[in-house]
Amino acid sequence: MKKQYLTKHAIWKKMCLGLLVANYLCFSGGGALAAAKGEVETFSLDSVVVTAQRSETRDLNTPAAVTVITAAELKETGAISVFDALEHTIGFNSISFGPAGTDYGMSSGRTIIRGLEKGALILVNGSPINLLNYNGSNGIPLEAVEKVEVIRGAGSTLYGSEALAGVVNIITKKPGSSQQNTIGITGGNYNQNWSVSSEFGNSAIYLKREYIAAVDRTSRDNLTSKKDDKSVQPYGLDKGTKDSFYFTTQLSDELNFNWSYTDLQSNRPRYNTDGSRDMLYKYDDVRNNLNLSYDNKDDNFKSVLSFNKRYAFGDKYDYDTGGWGISERYNMYGINWDNQKTWKLRDDRDTLIAGVTLAREHYNGLPSSIAVKYNNALRNSFAVYGAYTYNINPEFSTTLGLRENVIKDYATDKNVFLPQIQTLYKINDNTSWYTNIGKSFQMPALNQYFSKQSTDFNRLKPQQGWNYETGIKIIENNQSFKAALYHMDIKNQFVWKKNPDKTDYMANAGNFRNTGMELEYVKILNNNWKYNLGFSYSNPENSESGSWEQCNSRIQTTAGITYNQEKWLTNVNFLFLGDREESYYKINGNISDIPDRVQLNAMIRYQPERNQSVILNLYNILDRNNSVNKYENLDLPFNWALSYNYTF
């Protein structure tokens, strides 16, 4: 099937590559001329960050590893979702079990921070959207995003469970008083969609329908089990759809409401080794994320109320018996209410932040005997937190953070105390040095207290540990350099294991540790040219087998270059993951590491006038068979998408 695919799409690939090269040849001379004639325009890369300290600080004054992706940068990279954009962020590794981040029931896409698979908290405007330790960001259209703040390192002191390795905060645009409408249409070999949006007064609404194309294989062929050498059946993807709805309204100067809704319908065939179909899984995954945010800047008080609900169900068709059966059912919701107050002390030299969080999580899907006994699965949590930043002198400051978390659910009661200390030293106006030491934790998912072969409770313990980090930031008007050294030490790491009947369950698998370094460099050359480079080397290991073994990629390299002149914008970005962990299966009969992941993408945008744009996105230009995780699920082969947008 792969050979047929290459033959069918070789012409398209050559045409797209030719167009990319021609675009650079036509316009690179203009950029050089502009640089020769004029001064480099004044820019600023010192972004305002609100997530790391729960208050507005400049990146240079923030004692944490921070990456800010602006709305313009999201468009420049050609990302079709926040999930895509995070893949090219240093220190991150997004995985999915289907192409382009497609979820299959509860086989959901995941965001890995610094080699830890479970430990990323995703926020929308400060509201958590994680459920059952899974996170998803596909409900927020890129057109509605103002920026994405990525914070690496311990975040549980300020944000609680699941911020074990870091936090991603998707900050959306607040609608203004203008009125405009946009229609868009996209065609491609794997991605087709149409969208409409409207901004009216203090509100905005976005609608989108996506058509998912069939993919012959979404998992690698020629896989066998390490235990018994039996063949592993590969999966594919049949046609499906995804409907998205996003609404935001500014109810007052202080009060904002957001609602995102998605309905993903996907079909996942499983094949026999001879290429015939064995099983077809049909999934319907419905998600609602709502948040109400009150932000009174005069009183320095903020309150956020959020409600998240997900209903995912799947049926399976057996080609041998010709009958349908139930695959899985998941019905869950979460409520979170967070209130924080900020005080400026000692003539505004110091800052005190204190807050209270109330949360409830519910899961409806336990076996009936357990559900009756334990009144289904409920988790209630209460937390108080605070952080005091003390400026010893104009150059040196320290922050002490504390959190007390009380958690009660149907299986256990926990009291968790989380300290954090940070320091920041301003070497000069453009350079700062920081340290960040904190404790983090993550509770087990509500449906995973017991394995699926037994109903014994309290098997799972929270994974928790310490993050030690130091880094330097050099941020000037047109360039920035950031370097970080860190060490993570996590106890009772969560991993997935299989029962004899091949069903999955979660277990504590010893400990996790990782020591690494991250380097980021961004350079704005002039009005036309901008590039970025990133490099990370680490040693993620766990002790699941009784001895320390590698459990994620050691090397990550990212690079991107953007050229912008009048009506044209071109971006090329590159991702490399190397020195990867051992595959979960045997590949061609051999135990070996996952192959390196090499991804080259590009985007060309032509804007003939302000209200029109034509965009060509090229993904996986090198047409690599990229495995996105140790289970050998594959990224999409070379694919393209051509979009047209009109605003009136």
Sequence and secondary structure as in RCSB ss.txt:
>XXXX:A:sequence
MKKQYLTKHAIWKKMCLGLLVANYLCFSGGGALAAAKGEVETFSLDSVVVTAQRSETRDLNTPAAVTVITAAELK
ETGAISVFDALEHTIGFNSISFGPAGTDYGMSSGRTIIRGLEKGALILVNGSPINLLNYNGSNGIPLEAVEKVEV
IRGAGSTLYGSEALAGVVNIITKKPGSSQQNTIGITGGNYNQNWSVSSEFGNSAIYLKREYIAAVDRTSRDNLTS
KKDDKSVQPYGLDKGTKDSFYFTTQLSDELNFNWSYTDLQSNRPRYNTDGSRDMLYKYDDVRNNLNLSYDNKDDN
FKSVLSFNKRYAFGDKYDYDTGGWGISERYNMYGINWDNQKTWKLRDDRDTLIAGVTLAREHYNGLPSSIAVKYN
NALRNSFAVYGAYTYNINPEFSTTLGLRENVIKDYATDKNVFLPQIQTLYKINDNTSWYTNIGKSFQMPALNQYF
SKQSTDFNRLKPQQGWNYETGIKIIENNQSFKAALYHMDIKNQFVWKKNPDKTDYMANAGNFRNTGMELEYVKIL
NNNWKYNLGFSYSNPENSESGSWEQCNSRIQTTAGITYNQEKWLTNVNFLFLGDREESYYKINGNISDIPDRVQL
NAMIRYQPERNQSVILNLYNILDRNNSVNKYENLDLPFNWALSYNYTF
>XXXX:A:secstr
 HHHHHHHHHHHHHHHHHHHHHHHHHHHHHHHHHHHHS         EE SSSSS EEGGG SSEEEEEEHHHHH
HHT SSHHHHHHTSTTEEEE SSGGG  BTTB  EEEETTBSS EEEEETTEE  BTTB   TTS GGGEEEEEE
EES  HHHH TT SSEEEEEEE    S  EEEEEEEEESSEEEEEEEEEETTEEEEEEEEEE  BS SB SSEE 
TTT  B   B BEEEEEEEEEEEEE SSSEEEEEEEEEEEEEEEEE TTS EEEEEEEEEEEEEEEEEEEETTTT
EEEEEEEEEEEEEEEEEETTTTEEEEEEEEEEEEEEEEEEEEEEETTTTEEEEEEEEEEEEEEE S HHHHHHHT
SEEEEEEEEEEEEEEESSSSEEEEEEEEEEEEEESS EEEEEEEEEEEEEEEETTEEEEEEEEEEEE   GGGSS
 TT    S    EEEEEEEEEEEEE SSEEEEEEEEEEEEES EEEEE TTS EEEEE S EEEEEEEEEEEEE 
SSSEEEEEEEEEE  EE TTSS EE S SEEEEEEEEEEETTEEEEEEEEEEES  B SSEETTB  B   EEEE
EEEEEEEEETTEEEEEEEE TT    B STT BB   SEEEEEEEEE 
